[in-house]
Amino acid sequence: MTRNSPKILVADLVGLAFDAAGEPDCSGFRAHVESGGGRFHIGSARAVRAEEGRAGFFYMPHLSTSDALIAEAGDGLYDAVIAAATFLPAGTRFDLGGVRIGTGTGNMGSASWGGGDGLGGAAPLMNTPGINARATAQMVMKALIRQRPDLPVEALHALVVAGRFDTGRDLAQYPTRKLEGQRLAVIGYGNIGREVALLARAFGMEVVIHARPRHRLWIQSEGFRWAASPEEAAIGADALSVHLGLGPKGPEGFANAGLINEAVLAALAPGAVLLNYDRGELVDIPALDRALSAGQVGFAAIDADLFSDAAGALSGPMQPYLALVARHGARLSLLPHAAADTDHPTRVAGAIQAADQLLEAIRNRVVRNLKGDLPEGYSDGGPLTPAGLGGVAKPDLARVAGSGLGAAAADFAAGMARLEAGNVSQGEALVLAANRLSTLMREAGLAGPWKG
C-alpha cells in the first residue's frame, strides 16, 4: 500500500510570494498535487489515514531543528521527503527517497540514502539541477553591477534632487567604468556557471572559464576562453565568480573546500570583485581576509547558509565570514544563501518537479537527477533540466522538428554560397537569414554542451 499511497513530507516552503492572508503562497504546488490525484495536507501525517491509490503530501515548512525533524520523521512515518534549505539529520527516515529543490544536496543528511552524497543508502537521492540556475546567475550579475560600474547612483540622485549639481561642471568628478572589456573568471561550467558566463558576455565582458578538460571543446565552441586551473582563469580578472559545488567528501573534508585560495586571489587584478554565490566553504577565508586588507580584493559578495539555534548560537558556512565584518564591513555583502531561494516562480517550479520525480521513482522505480548511488531495484532515468538550460540532450532535439530551423539554415547556406562566389548584392537577405537562424536555434535550445 505504501507505494500506491505514499506519505511525502514537504519540509520547506513551496511558494515564496504572500497570499491574501499574508502567508507564503503554496497554492501553485497544491493545485499541481491535486490535479494529479494526490492529497495536500497542512500539518503532520500522524492523524491522517492513507487513501488507497493517492499520494499524500504533508506540508510542514517550519520544521527546522534536528530534534523536531527526528521527532516527526525518525520512525518511518513518511516514505519520502522534499526539502530545499532545511537540513535533514541522519536520524530521519525516508525509505522511498528524497529530492532537494535545487542543485546541492549537502543538507540531505538522512541515512536512508547515505547522507548528502547519496552514497550507500537503500533509497534514492535526487535534486532538481538548473531549476534555480537563472535566478542565481542573475543575482550574481546584480551583485557585480552594484560594484562595476561604480557610479554612486544614490549620492548623485540626492544632489540632483537638492538642485546642487551642474552636469557640465560637476560630472567629471564622478568617473565610472563600463563592464564591457572587463574580464570575468568563472570557476565551473555547470548550469549556473554557464548562465553567469552568458550574462557577462551580454554586457561585453571577456569571460574565462575554468572547468575540467572534457568541457574545453564546448567552452571554446561557445566563444569563451578555457583555463586549465582556477589560478590561470584568475590571471588579470576584474571579477571572479565560483560555481563548482563542494565536490566529494573525503577524510580531509570536501574536495573543493578552500579552492579559492591565496594563489587564486593573488592572480586577480588589484581591487577585483570576488563573488561566491555557491558554497561558503569554497573560499579560503583567512586568505580572503589578507586579500581584502591588501586591497587585492576590493569587494567580496558571499551567499551562504547561516543557522541559529534556540540559544542564538550561530553555525553554518557563513558563520566564519562574520569575523571579517569588523575589518572590512564596507567591502562585504553577506547574504544567508538567499540568491537562489527567494524567487517565487522558481521555488514553485522546483517543488513541482521534485514531486513529479519522487512519484516517478516511487511508482515506476525510475530515478531522475540521481545523486550518488543507484539503489538496487531502480533504473536511472537520466537528467531532467529546464528547457534550454545547461546544454542539449536528445529530448531537446524534438523541438527542432517543425521549427523552421532547417529552412532557415538552408537560406543562410544559400546566402553564404552567393557571398563566397563574390555576389554581395544580397547582403540584406544574408543578414536576415543569419538572424532568423540564430533566433530559431536559441528558441530550440540548441546551444551549450551536448548532454547526450
C-alpha angles and dihedrals in degrees: 000000000000095000092046094044107026122179110223123192115215102202101178140045114285094195131032104192116090123249128216091279092054094252127124105275114246094166097107093055092042092053091051093050093049094044087060093051097262130130124239117206129182107219139013128342092222096097097034124092116220116248115226110253095007127106113224119213114198114200114211105149095160095065104113117142123079091237093053093047094049091047090053101035108018098095102056095261089137123054095201143001142216117205138163113181101350112110112232109207123222090255094066115098128213110161097188101045149271139246127207115211100231135018113291118068100192091118093055095090100155114133088221089088099020100268131285094332093054091229123151102355130129095231127062122254117209140172138193103242117195096015091112098024096107093045091051094045091051091050089052090054091047089055091049094046090053087064104027114069089032099197107148095236097173093049092048091048090054092050092049093048090050091050091238101126134088112191096207095048105031108032094083088067091068109057117175138179129229123231091237109104095017118120124241121193113206117194108205134024100219125120095290098038092052092048090051089051092051093049092047091051089052086061090051096254123151106241125206117185129197114202137134116300092253088068095052097092093050095044090053092043088060091053099256128125118249122219125197095216140018089251092055092048091050097054107124093345117156090206137013126203121188123210109160108110122227096285124213120337118239137170090286095047132260116353095234099040110129092008092140093067140155094289094050094047092046090055093059123096110267111274094019124164118245116206120190110171091149119066123340092222093064092081124072096231098199088051090050090049091055093044092052091048091051094045091241087122111040097186137005125200113193129181113188141140119277121186131190124196127211091275092051095252111152127224140158134082093298093058097081091053091062090074088067095059097081092056103031108018096134090053097049134082111190120187127181095238089287102136097085099029108053102069110102100207090046093053093047092049091047093050092049092050090047091053092049092048092050094050091048090052094045098044103030102022090234116137122205122194093009118198115203124336126010106231120230114276096029131101125215110244093189131233126334118194135155115281115275095012127121099353144312128302132180094265089056090063090068088073090061095065110093093004095114090242094126093053091046090050090050092050090050092047091050091050092050091050090055091047093050089049088059098259108132096162091096094055095124092053091049094053092047090050090049091051093048092048092049092048094049092048091051092048090049091051093239097152135094132033123337109255096185 
